[in-house]
Amino acid sequence: MGIILWIIFGAIAGWIASMIMGTDAEQGAVLNIVVGIVGAVLGGWLMSFLGYGGVTGFNLYSFLVAVLGAVVLIAIVRAIR
C-alpha cells in the first residue's frame, strides 16, 4: 500500500477502534492514525502468529485485522496506565 492509503486506512481503523474502546473523546485525528497504523501491524503479527494472513491490502479482511490490532493496542495502553 502507498503511504496515503496507509494514512487513510490507519485513520479509519484507529477511529473505529477508539469508538469500540470508548476512547474517541481522548484521541485526536493524528493519534487515531497512529493507533490505526500500529494496530494494523500488531493485528497482522497476531493473525500470522495464529496461522492466518495479516494485512494484505485495502480490503475488508485487512480492515478487520487492523481494527482488531488497534483494539488490542488500546487495551494494552489502558492496562499499562
N, C-alpha and C positions, 0 to 999 in steps of 0.2 A: 504494500500500500504506500502511496505517496504521503508526504508529511501533512498535506492539507487534509487528506482523508483520515489520517490518524488523529488529528486535532478534532475534526468533526465527530468521528467515531468515539473518541475519548470523552468529548463534551456530553454527548447524548448518554453514553453508558454511565458516566460519573453522575450525571443529573438523575437518572433513573435509580441508580444505587443509593444516592443520598436521599431520595424520596422514600425508598423502601426502608432505609435505616433511620429515617426521621431526622437527618442532619442537614436538610436542604436550607434551612434558615441560617445555619452556621457557615456554610460554604458559599463562596462566590463562583463566578464563571471559571476563573483560572484554576481554582482548586478542584472544581468538577472535572476539568480537562486532565489535570494531573492524576486525580484519582481514577478516572476512566482509562487512561493510558497505562498506568502502573497496574490497575486491575486487570486489564487485558493481558498483560504479560504474566501476572500472577495466575489468572484463570487458565491461560494457555499452559503454564507449567503444571498446574494442578490436574488439568484434564489429560495431559500427556503422561503424568505420573499414574493416573488411573487407567491408562491404556487407550484413551480416545484422542482425537485430534485437537489441536489448540486453535488459535485464531488463524483462519485460513484466508480471510479476505473480508470484503464488505458484504456479509450475508447474515441471515437470521441466526444461524448456529454460532457464528463468531460473536455476534452481538450478545447472545445469551451467555456465552463463556466470559465475555468482558464484564457484563453486569454481575455475574457470579463472583468473579475475581475482585471486582470493586466492592461488593458487599462484604467479602471476606476481609479485604484490606481495611474497610471502615470498622469492622468488628475487632480486628487486631489492634487498630489505633485506640479504640474505645477501651479495650482491655488493658493496654499499657498505661493509659491516663488513669 
